Amino acid sequence: MAAVFLGVRHHSPACARLVAHTIEALRPAYVLVEGPADLNDRLDELLLGHRLPIAVFSHHRDQQRAATSWTPLCEYSPEWVALTAGREAGAGLRFIDLPAWHPAFEECTNRYADAEARYAEATARLTERFAVDSVDALWDELFESDPVAPEALAERLDTYFDLVRGDSEATPGDRAREEYMAGWVRAALAAADGRPVLVVTGGFHRPALRALTATAPETAPATDDGWPAVPAPPEGSVGGSFLVPYSFRQLDAFAGYQSGMPSPGYYQQVWEHGRRAAADGLFRSVAERLRARRHPVSTADLIAARGLTDGLAALRGHAAPSRLDVLDGLAGTLVNEDLDQPLPWARRGPLTPGTHPVVVELVRASSGDRVGALHPDTPLPPLVHDVTARLSALGLDGGRAVTLHLTAPADLERSQVLHRLRVLGIPGLTRTEGPAHGADPVLTERWEPGPAPGREAALIEAGGYGAGLAEAANAALGLRLQDDGDGAAGLLFDAVLCGATRLTGQVVAVLAAGIRSERELGPLGEALGSALGLWRHDRVYGVARSPLLAEVIDGAVGRVLWLLEGLHGPAGPQPDRLHALAGVRDALLHAEELLTVTRRTAARICRRISADEQAPDDLRGAAFGLCCALGEAADRGAAVRAAGAPERLGDWLSGLFVLARGELTAPGTDALLPVLDELVGAMTDRDFLTALPSLRQAFAWFPPRERERIARGLIEQRGLRGSARSLLRTTADPLLIARAQILEDTVRQRLDRHGLEVAP
């Protein structure tokens, strides 16, 4: 007997019912399901009796790439129904797809991502033909809204997927998967002794599988019992599969899920109780959620929403309200303002920022809050047991807030364990206080308990990095280093916090190599600051005075100075270049013995930058500030006067204050204040209005106490008496006051011009 091919949409209740009906009517010898073939010897584990939804999490890592993927299953997934109903019918069960590590899945993180989504032309024609807004609305209208006899539904599905697939060229990954699955179908037919074989796959693959199964097969590797061989992962690679709890929120297309149906909570109710009960449940859930958030929802509102929903269902020809009837009815009644974007169920994808709060609650209510749970006998990766044992041994398993003193060895070990969990993305304790970088003098950490949804799943998924916590954290950091070399400076501090000594050397080597070709001052400044801070101050983590860090510091200083000389834009203060030059200053002052560039050489470079009329003003001021910090500055007053044009002064001072704020406000070195007072006092009102925004930005680099000292110096210089603190406080924005003054002067001038003088 020939194979029966059922093309389904993943997580469709209508397709799941069709699968159950077909198995009951057909009583097949084998039920073949789209899923990872390397899990066939663990089907008993998959069917232990978990609370769904769950997913098969697969991971793979070798020298070329790292990949993870999920195969989600819920109670109304056609694949799940095929497995459970097939077992009840006594059929042999087989997953028939390639393993998740295979290159065919290289660009895919979800095995059940809808292939038809890549062929939008056909679905666009269908949505236009049926006057609906989205593929999901089209699917609801064709397959979910009203009951269809099984034979008619199967025919309708075949027609739909034939049209979607059409003559489109499949991707190489799809072709490899379909050829492999066809091999399983042929093997099952050979072993079935004339009994039927049921094949349940995504509908996109059904036309190709039927054609491939009917053709003469090429010779393919097979096991002794005649089934296709499962490809083995590359030698030296690390990989495996584990079951993980999943949630309806993760399944929901409105949350960004690639495959299947939106509103899984609603469809679960449809699966269990039917469409009328699902609609009633959604009404109750929406009302409860909105009232819990203090959004008024009266009984009259709900009656009106039900009336509108029933009217829409009748208008659209539905025997009972569909999902879209209910959502449209609720939105039409409860949303009283104009919306600036389409309703989310009119398209496919996650909610966008600015979505109306009522619409957000409608989506969340239809999504549902169910979270799956694994059966207690489910095997778990070694990392889960290692983390549990370590947290218990260190007293970190109680979910309590902890304060750690990093100079104490026991607390340092606790800190490293918590940081390893952090870099692995395991929810639980969150650090609220602690050192932010290598130069931060803070020697304590505070970790507070926080929400931990999905902790078990996150731990299982992190098991793909390694069997032990230290190994897994090192692997995760190593992959970050491969994927994001530009973020190596932040990664360096993470590696230090985790106690990843071996990896720290690798990160430093990548930093040193990247510095030689880096063209952006932001990453250079970040790398220089991180490496210099650790080299100077780190006594806690044991990397102070490291020769590896010295190479990074020396290379970054030379590269920053080389990039800055000759830089002619952009205008306006740029924090990246100012902070990079501040890092050069700190290296020259505190680690000169590491540097190829001497203080005198750096000062000569900065004098040239300061004198360059085409260089940005903030950079010229910063270069002069570096000369001040090194004791190589010329006449400060003359330098300030040279930069005294209203449109330039503030930017020049911003650069100066970033590099030399301390030297220029210290006692005995405040000769700058009379010059600034002279320049500002000589400005016209219009010039002052021009200069004011950048001047305010420049003086924002001073903390309040230093600004107060500057104000006191100005008061004393003018021979006045009064509070410096009151001088810093105004009843209105100074810029607004200046603009008001300009407006008053303009009005007075026009009145004078027309002989309309007014008394002062």
Buried (B, 14 or more C-beta within 10 A) or exposed (E): EEBBBBBBBBBBBBBBBBBBBBBEEBEBBBBBBBBBBBBBEBBEBBBBEBEBBBBBBBBBBBEEEBBBBBBBBBBBBBBBBBBBBBBEBEBBBBBBBBBBBBBBBEEBEBBBBBBBBEBEEBBEEBBEEEEBBBBBBBBBBBBBBBEBEBEEBBEBBBEBBBBBBEEBEBBEBBBBBBBBBBBBBBBBBEBBEEBBBBBBBBBBBBBBBBEBBEEEBEEEEEEEEEBBEBBEBEEEBBBBBBBBBBBBBBBBBBBEBBBBBBBBBBBBBBBEEEBEEBBBBBBEBBBEBBEEEEEEBEEEBBEBBBEBBBBBBEEBEBEBBBBBBBBBBBBBBBBEEEEEBEBBBBBBEEBEEEBBEBBBBBBBBBBBEBBBBBEEEBEBBEBBBBBEEBBEEBEBBEEEEBEBBBEEEEBBBBBBBBBBBBBBEBBBBBBEEBBEBBBEEEBBBBBEEEEBEBBBBBBBBBBBBBEBBBBBBBBBBBBBBEEEBBBBBBBBBBBBBBBBEEBBBBBBBBBBBBBEEBEEBBBBBBBBBBBBBBBBBBEBBEBBEBEBBBBBBBBBBBBBBEBBBEBEEEEEBBBBBBBBBBBBBBBBEBBEEBBEBEBEBBBEBBBEBBEBEEBBBBBBBBBBBBBBBBEBBEEBBEBBBBBBEBEBBBBBBBBBBBBBBEBBBEEEEBEBBEBBBEBBEEBEEEBBBBBBEBBEBBBEBBEEEBBBBBBBBBBEEEEEEEEBEEBEEEEEEEEEEBEEEBEEEEEBEEEEEEEEEEEE
